[in-house]
Amino acid sequence: MVSTVDDHGGRAIRGGMVVLMGQGVRIVVLLASTVVLARLLSPRDFGLLALVTSFIAFGTLFRDFGLGTAASRASDISHGQKSNLFWINFGMGVILSVVSLALAKPASVLFDEAALQDIIAALSITFLLSGASTQFRAEINRELRFVALTVADTLPSLLGLGSAIWFALAIERTYWSLVVQQLVIAACSLVLAMLLCRWKPGLPKSSESIREFVSYGGGIFGSQFIAYFTKNVDNLSIGYFWGSTTLGLYGRAYQVLMLPITQIVAPLTRVAVPILTRVREDRARFFRYLESAQLLAGVGLGIMYAVAIGLASPFIRIVFGDQWMPMVPIFQALAVGGVFRGLNQIVFWVYLATDNTGAQFRFYLWSQPLIVIAMLCGLPWGGVGVAAGHSIGYAVNWVVSVWWCSRVADIPVARFLLGGVKSLAAFTCPIIAIGLSCVWLTTGSWTQAGVGLGAIAIYLAVSYVGFPYVRSSFRELLGFAESARSRRQ
């Protein structure tokens, strides 16, 4: 007989691979969006939308209040409780839509950008749409229906990209293409979530208590509320002091930086947290799952970011064009921090799986402001300075967060820190050095990219033969893929 824990492990692998395949499609879509729209629109257009999305992200925290995650991880939740949660999220969406309309004019005056008023007004409806979809998506997630969830995530991105490109080519090449893209994604996400969900909300009932969900979600909200300022203070400060064009360059670099995190690591939270919650009493298995996840983040993301840093110059010229070349040093400075942000995602999973969201909030209260200070210290040097501060802040934060998490969840500090350092030494640092050397020694973007990728491939092949850690890392990652292929849903 297969144990429940073993079944959870199998579902974790299968679910993780389904999510990764779906996210692979989304990455292609986002890359296509980034490349095509960057050639159709100007850095200023992207800067304007980056300012608005910073405001939208702030409102989204209140609209969700952590209730989506709270509901998705619940093993026992009644129909009435789901309905109450639905109406709370939907009601918050309506309120925030009205508030954002009222603040559209003051925001345009503050940043001296008249276009912001119309953009904020148009995107205010996304609060209502996302508020209505939250609990439908949570229910799909709670039932571990990863295929349905992947469809609900992927198809709207495709439709949004198509709409944006059509608008830019057929109507006008302005920031309105980006606004249309966001509206289509939000509307399609709601429709798909409703169609794919096997549950429909009823009327709210005062007899159905949701106190435990609000309590759990409050811890998540508190942490995310503080993290918001860390993630958006750079956009707001650059936009205010350096203008929308500089912000457009920084925003594009930041979006490329976040692709692996938002489209690979973060979505795996929907797989990892429900599974880790179920196996947390089996400490050996719990730590083994965490180490596997850290390997994916440390080695997988480490290689991706290292290649991107080393070959940033030819890649950006080939993909975006000459007008985006000032983005190169900004992206390189940001991407160093991306490696540590990927490693730190594992700590976030531990907090959620062990019901320690309150401890995470207390940690964020003092740790996130330190990252903000590091970024603001670089503000006099523009986008590059803020990017450098971002990476320094997140590197220090990774070390401190693992230590703090060990105090509340009893994870082995040395084990996880050593695993991260080994992946940096074996993969990230050497690949960055190889890429930069190839760019310096050769000319022509295509030649630099080709020679650099070839040299990196040779290094990985030689390291596989000569270094046991590299060999065991690749074998374990390949083992994950093989396990996923051999199991059937």
Legacy VTK file of the C-alpha trace (Angstrom):
# vtk DataFile Version 3.0
C-alpha trace
ASCII
DATASET POLYDATA
POINTS 489 float
0.000 0.000 0.000
1.253 3.473 -0.912
1.258 5.754 2.105
-0.534 9.080 2.132
2.785 10.875 2.463
4.225 9.033 -0.529
1.101 9.916 -2.505
1.576 13.559 -1.581
5.166 13.334 -2.772
4.030 11.895 -6.099
1.376 14.545 -6.468
3.938 17.199 -5.639
6.220 16.005 -8.432
3.375 15.653 -10.935
1.788 18.929 -9.917
5.122 20.706 -9.991
5.867 19.487 -13.500
2.386 20.478 -14.731
2.859 23.947 -13.267
6.372 24.198 -14.736
5.119 23.219 -18.196
2.360 25.782 -17.974
4.737 28.394 -16.708
7.101 27.506 -19.539
4.352 28.544 -21.938
3.778 31.726 -19.949
7.484 32.532 -20.030
7.462 32.225 -23.818
4.404 34.487 -23.933
5.956 37.053 -21.618
9.237 36.984 -23.500
7.339 37.484 -26.737
5.404 40.295 -25.101
8.590 41.877 -23.797
10.381 41.621 -27.144
7.575 42.521 -29.543
6.043 45.305 -27.492
9.471 46.747 -26.639
10.084 47.199 -30.351
6.645 48.733 -30.903
6.558 51.044 -27.881
8.954 53.448 -26.176
10.649 53.198 -22.756
8.372 56.046 -21.587
5.253 53.968 -22.345
6.544 51.167 -20.145
7.561 53.664 -17.472
4.031 55.042 -17.260
2.548 51.581 -16.855
5.191 50.672 -14.263
4.067 53.611 -12.135
0.418 52.544 -12.355
1.118 48.888 -11.632
2.921 49.979 -8.474
-0.325 51.578 -7.292
-2.359 48.575 -8.465
-0.089 46.186 -6.557
-0.653 48.193 -3.374
-4.428 47.886 -3.689
-4.207 44.200 -4.566
-2.733 43.466 -1.143
-5.876 44.802 0.545
-8.190 43.129 -1.958
-6.721 39.680 -1.338
-5.736 40.011 2.357
-4.075 36.591 2.179
-7.484 34.887 2.013
-6.730 33.133 -1.261
-3.746 31.319 0.255
-5.657 30.690 3.496
-8.504 28.995 1.629
-6.292 27.020 -0.768
-4.356 25.324 2.039
-7.397 24.505 4.207
-8.124 20.784 4.516
-11.556 21.420 6.028
-13.669 24.335 4.779
-17.444 24.509 4.386
-19.446 25.893 1.472
-20.630 28.765 3.648
-17.105 29.707 4.638
-16.012 29.732 0.998
-18.968 31.971 0.143
-18.161 34.406 2.935
-14.557 34.614 1.760
-15.736 35.199 -1.804
-17.912 38.151 -0.820
-15.146 39.690 1.257
-12.686 39.557 -1.655
-15.288 40.787 -4.125
-16.409 43.614 -1.841
-12.832 44.765 -1.358
-12.389 44.730 -5.124
-15.390 47.024 -5.575
-14.183 49.431 -2.883
-10.677 49.598 -4.331
-12.014 50.246 -7.824
-13.853 53.301 -6.499
-10.851 54.487 -4.446
-8.474 54.201 -7.390
-10.822 56.286 -9.549
-10.805 58.989 -6.894
-6.996 58.966 -6.647
-6.311 59.003 -10.386
-6.113 62.786 -10.663
-3.930 63.365 -7.558
-1.482 60.679 -8.747
-1.114 62.345 -12.147
-0.383 65.668 -10.442
2.131 64.139 -8.015
4.232 62.583 -10.789
3.543 65.387 -13.287
2.226 62.922 -15.871
-1.245 63.763 -17.187
-1.553 60.350 -18.859
-1.556 58.610 -15.470
-5.099 59.775 -14.740
-6.628 57.927 -17.690
-4.459 54.837 -17.205
-5.374 54.478 -13.511
-9.056 55.046 -14.275
-9.044 52.341 -16.948
-7.183 49.798 -14.837
-9.313 50.386 -11.743
-11.722 47.720 -13.004
-9.023 45.077 -12.540
-9.620 45.245 -8.774
-13.231 44.170 -9.256
-12.324 41.391 -11.681
-9.486 39.953 -9.606
-11.539 40.222 -6.413
-14.248 38.088 -7.960
-11.781 35.438 -9.181
-9.759 34.964 -5.959
-11.834 32.242 -4.290
-12.566 30.384 -7.537
-8.822 30.043 -8.051
-8.301 29.142 -4.390
-10.819 26.303 -4.693
-9.112 24.897 -7.788
-5.783 25.115 -5.956
-7.158 23.516 -2.775
-8.315 20.487 -4.770
-4.794 20.216 -6.256
-6.208 20.484 -9.792
-2.988 21.737 -11.266
-3.944 21.264 -14.916
-7.031 23.455 -14.506
-5.035 26.035 -12.587
-2.345 26.067 -15.251
-4.945 26.651 -17.981
-6.446 29.500 -15.945
-2.984 31.057 -15.647
-1.725 30.497 -19.188
-4.584 31.198 -21.596
-5.280 34.766 -20.361
-1.619 35.652 -20.911
-1.839 34.473 -24.514
-5.018 36.419 -25.149
-3.617 39.507 -23.438
-0.487 39.476 -25.581
-2.504 39.044 -28.764
-4.758 41.941 -27.806
-1.840 44.250 -27.025
-0.038 43.512 -30.301
-3.270 43.938 -32.281
-3.977 47.290 -30.617
-0.447 48.554 -31.244
-0.455 47.569 -34.911
-4.075 48.332 -35.787
-4.906 51.382 -33.660
-1.964 53.219 -32.064
1.492 52.490 -30.712
1.080 53.978 -27.260
0.769 52.909 -23.630
-2.869 52.017 -24.314
-1.649 48.745 -25.814
-0.303 47.817 -22.377
-3.549 48.904 -20.692
-5.597 46.721 -23.039
-3.292 43.796 -22.292
-3.875 44.080 -18.530
-7.657 44.404 -18.909
-7.917 41.357 -21.169
-5.802 39.253 -18.804
-7.930 40.203 -15.778
-11.248 39.566 -17.552
-10.194 36.247 -19.071
-8.731 35.054 -15.762
-12.091 35.568 -14.059
-14.092 33.856 -16.788
-11.783 30.826 -16.920
-11.651 30.478 -13.128
-15.455 30.469 -12.959
-15.776 27.922 -15.766
-13.129 25.559 -14.407
-14.140 25.718 -10.751
-16.501 23.020 -9.426
-17.905 25.353 -6.775
-20.237 28.328 -6.939
-20.646 30.869 -4.133
-23.853 31.307 -2.202
-25.135 34.221 -0.160
-23.025 35.276 2.827
-23.926 33.677 6.168
-23.105 35.172 9.549
-23.337 31.713 11.117
-20.272 30.531 9.177
-17.154 31.718 10.995
-14.092 32.651 8.948
-12.049 33.946 11.873
-9.280 31.357 11.418
-8.904 32.268 7.744
-8.772 35.991 8.487
-6.203 35.347 11.221
-3.996 33.273 8.919
-4.476 35.650 5.996
-3.694 38.620 8.229
-0.197 37.292 8.837
0.339 36.907 5.107
-1.119 40.360 4.448
1.158 41.978 7.023
4.257 40.427 5.458
3.165 41.282 1.934
2.194 44.817 2.949
5.731 45.473 4.154
7.252 43.609 1.193
5.234 45.843 -1.142
7.325 48.857 -0.239
10.499 46.865 -0.816
9.307 45.791 -4.256
7.877 49.122 -5.361
9.846 51.887 -3.659
12.402 51.629 -6.457
9.782 52.265 -9.161
8.140 55.110 -7.287
11.404 56.840 -6.369
12.950 56.480 -9.831
9.733 57.672 -11.460
9.559 60.716 -9.185
13.230 61.760 -9.310
14.417 60.496 -12.707
11.265 60.441 -14.865
9.290 57.873 -16.834
11.994 57.135 -19.434
14.559 56.047 -16.825
11.802 54.161 -15.053
10.907 52.466 -18.331
14.475 51.151 -18.689
14.585 50.059 -15.049
11.098 48.541 -15.268
11.962 46.476 -18.335
15.139 45.226 -16.656
13.182 44.387 -13.518
10.508 42.536 -15.493
13.121 40.379 -17.225
14.773 39.789 -13.848
11.512 38.607 -12.300
10.494 36.263 -15.112
12.110 33.146 -13.600
10.876 34.042 -10.099
7.297 34.964 -10.949
6.840 32.360 -13.651
8.719 29.386 -12.158
9.496 29.690 -8.453
6.532 31.682 -7.166
3.872 29.591 -8.969
5.393 26.449 -7.461
4.162 27.856 -4.143
0.705 26.651 -5.163
2.131 23.131 -5.358
4.662 23.261 -2.547
2.657 24.797 0.302
-0.290 22.343 0.314
2.117 19.403 0.069
4.607 20.660 2.653
1.721 21.366 5.029
0.639 17.735 4.805
4.127 16.274 5.426
5.442 18.761 7.976
5.178 16.246 10.830
7.587 13.928 9.008
10.660 16.087 9.556
13.067 14.022 7.486
10.795 14.091 4.451
9.950 17.738 5.053
13.633 18.749 4.991
14.315 16.547 1.964
11.572 18.298 0.001
12.962 21.681 1.023
16.480 20.743 -0.038
15.186 19.602 -3.413
13.375 22.910 -3.830
16.501 24.839 -2.882
18.491 22.863 -5.439
16.046 23.920 -8.131
16.334 27.548 -7.043
20.078 27.584 -6.446
21.225 25.620 -9.480
18.368 26.259 -11.916
17.976 29.973 -11.277
21.688 30.380 -10.633
22.541 29.177 -14.136
19.798 31.250 -15.794
20.769 34.471 -14.057
24.479 33.871 -14.524
24.077 33.426 -18.283
21.875 36.533 -18.431
24.380 38.647 -16.478
27.420 37.539 -18.459
25.780 37.886 -21.874
23.432 40.775 -21.107
24.957 43.124 -23.677
24.494 40.956 -26.791
21.179 39.553 -25.590
19.594 42.974 -25.007
20.835 44.367 -28.319
19.532 41.317 -30.210
16.216 41.077 -28.393
15.242 44.686 -27.654
17.275 46.789 -30.071
19.774 49.618 -29.690
17.344 52.017 -27.973
17.317 49.696 -24.936
21.100 49.331 -24.499
21.175 51.686 -21.447
19.267 48.860 -19.749
22.332 46.557 -19.740
24.113 47.720 -16.546
20.765 48.095 -14.757
19.811 44.525 -15.540
23.209 43.122 -14.603
23.100 44.859 -11.224
19.539 43.652 -10.583
20.115 40.041 -11.633
22.670 39.396 -8.881
19.904 39.966 -6.369
17.601 37.683 -8.363
19.726 34.688 -7.419
19.249 35.409 -3.714
15.544 36.126 -4.121
15.126 32.705 -5.668
16.970 31.049 -2.792
14.856 32.951 -0.285
11.589 31.639 -1.726
12.163 28.397 0.186
12.034 30.232 3.497
8.679 31.717 2.494
7.310 28.208 1.927
8.458 27.120 5.381
6.551 29.956 7.052
3.344 29.121 5.184
3.554 25.352 5.661
4.285 25.533 9.394
1.640 28.169 10.241
4.283 30.756 11.138
3.001 33.678 9.062
3.028 35.843 12.200
6.737 35.196 12.697
7.344 36.040 9.059
5.488 39.327 9.531
7.624 40.223 12.551
10.764 39.472 10.552
9.563 41.627 7.657
8.923 44.520 10.030
12.644 45.130 10.442
14.293 43.268 7.534
12.407 44.745 4.579
13.088 48.379 5.561
16.800 47.537 5.437
16.424 46.497 1.791
14.532 49.712 1.077
17.353 51.739 2.644
19.930 49.878 0.547
18.029 50.709 -2.651
17.449 54.343 -1.748
21.158 54.758 -1.001
21.769 54.107 -4.700
19.163 56.628 -5.899
21.699 59.432 -6.620
23.222 57.155 -9.302
19.912 56.532 -11.055
18.649 53.148 -12.125
22.042 51.438 -11.841
22.544 52.646 -8.278
19.099 51.500 -7.158
19.674 48.131 -8.845
22.986 47.651 -7.025
21.334 48.499 -3.705
18.603 45.968 -4.487
21.111 43.153 -4.928
23.162 44.009 -1.846
20.015 44.179 0.245
18.649 40.828 -0.921
21.993 39.058 -0.546
22.195 40.065 3.111
18.491 39.361 3.580
18.878 35.758 2.397
21.433 34.940 5.091
19.469 36.650 7.842
16.121 35.157 6.774
17.412 31.574 6.929
18.726 32.245 10.438
15.445 33.831 11.549
13.361 31.028 10.065
15.426 28.453 11.961
14.393 30.104 15.234
10.676 29.514 14.618
10.588 26.442 12.369
13.704 24.549 13.484
15.306 24.242 10.057
19.061 23.483 9.925
20.733 26.825 9.192
24.157 25.551 8.160
22.690 22.948 5.828
20.635 25.430 3.831
23.218 28.207 3.768
25.948 25.797 2.679
23.741 24.446 -0.086
23.189 27.959 -1.413
26.856 28.911 -1.231
27.906 25.725 -3.038
25.510 26.419 -5.907
26.842 29.984 -6.181
30.465 28.821 -6.237
29.963 25.938 -8.652
27.531 27.504 -11.113
26.652 31.185 -10.777
30.044 32.867 -10.319
32.039 30.883 -12.919
29.332 31.273 -15.574
29.165 35.042 -15.029
32.938 35.280 -15.442
32.899 33.188 -18.615
30.095 35.242 -20.171
31.699 38.606 -19.429
35.067 37.392 -20.750
33.554 36.236 -24.043
31.793 39.571 -24.531
35.037 41.454 -23.836
37.166 39.275 -26.132
34.837 39.150 -29.164
32.860 41.603 -31.301
29.393 41.473 -32.808
26.309 40.620 -30.744
25.563 37.283 -32.409
29.212 36.218 -32.169
29.405 37.209 -28.509
26.212 35.317 -27.696
27.243 32.214 -29.621
30.785 32.062 -28.263
29.561 32.771 -24.732
26.899 30.058 -24.754
29.361 27.585 -26.235
31.993 28.334 -23.603
29.418 28.011 -20.817
28.231 24.667 -22.190
31.833 23.415 -22.237
32.326 24.539 -18.632
29.203 22.709 -17.497
30.255 19.554 -19.330
33.755 19.613 -17.845
32.361 20.365 -14.381
29.954 17.462 -14.674
32.872 15.114 -15.241
35.280 16.668 -12.760
33.177 17.841 -9.806
30.963 15.451 -7.786
28.689 18.263 -6.537
27.899 19.398 -10.087
27.303 15.816 -11.162
25.002 14.999 -8.245
23.063 18.258 -8.720
22.337 17.559 -12.367
21.436 13.969 -11.636
18.947 14.992 -8.956
17.342 17.570 -11.220
17.087 15.033 -14.022
15.653 12.579 -11.503
12.811 15.001 -10.777
11.937 15.192 -14.450
12.161 11.420 -14.893
9.935 10.801 -11.877
7.360 13.209 -13.241
7.322 11.500 -16.652
7.025 8.005 -15.196
4.032 8.852 -12.974
0.525 9.296 -14.301
-2.019 11.638 -12.887
LINES 1 490
489 0 1 2 3 4 5 6 7 8 9 10 11 12 13 14 15 16 17 18 19 20 21 22 23 24 25 26 27 28 29 30 31 32 33 34 35 36 37 38 39 40 41 42 43 44 45 46 47 48 49 50 51 52 53 54 55 56 57 58 59 60 61 62 63 64 65 66 67 68 69 70 71 72 73 74 75 76 77 78 79 80 81 82 83 84 85 86 87 88 89 90 91 92 93 94 95 96 97 98 99 100 101 102 103 104 105 106 107 108 109 110 111 112 113 114 115 116 117 118 119 120 121 122 123 124 125 126 127 128 129 130 131 132 133 134 135 136 137 138 139 140 141 142 143 144 145 146 147 148 149 150 151 152 153 154 155 156 157 158 159 160 161 162 163 164 165 166 167 168 169 170 171 172 173 174 175 176 177 178 179 180 181 182 183 184 185 186 187 188 189 190 191 192 193 194 195 196 197 198 199 200 201 202 203 204 205 206 207 208 209 210 211 212 213 214 215 216 217 218 219 220 221 222 223 224 225 226 227 228 229 230 231 232 233 234 235 236 237 238 239 240 241 242 243 244 245 246 247 248 249 250 251 252 253 254 255 256 257 258 259 260 261 262 263 264 265 266 267 268 269 270 271 272 273 274 275 276 277 278 279 280 281 282 283 284 285 286 287 288 289 290 291 292 293 294 295 296 297 298 299 300 301 302 303 304 305 306 307 308 309 310 311 312 313 314 315 316 317 318 319 320 321 322 323 324 325 326 327 328 329 330 331 332 333 334 335 336 337 338 339 340 341 342 343 344 345 346 347 348 349 350 351 352 353 354 355 356 357 358 359 360 361 362 363 364 365 366 367 368 369 370 371 372 373 374 375 376 377 378 379 380 381 382 383 384 385 386 387 388 389 390 391 392 393 394 395 396 397 398 399 400 401 402 403 404 405 406 407 408 409 410 411 412 413 414 415 416 417 418 419 420 421 422 423 424 425 426 427 428 429 430 431 432 433 434 435 436 437 438 439 440 441 442 443 444 445 446 447 448 449 450 451 452 453 454 455 456 457 458 459 460 461 462 463 464 465 466 467 468 469 470 471 472 473 474 475 476 477 478 479 480 481 482 483 484 485 486 487 488
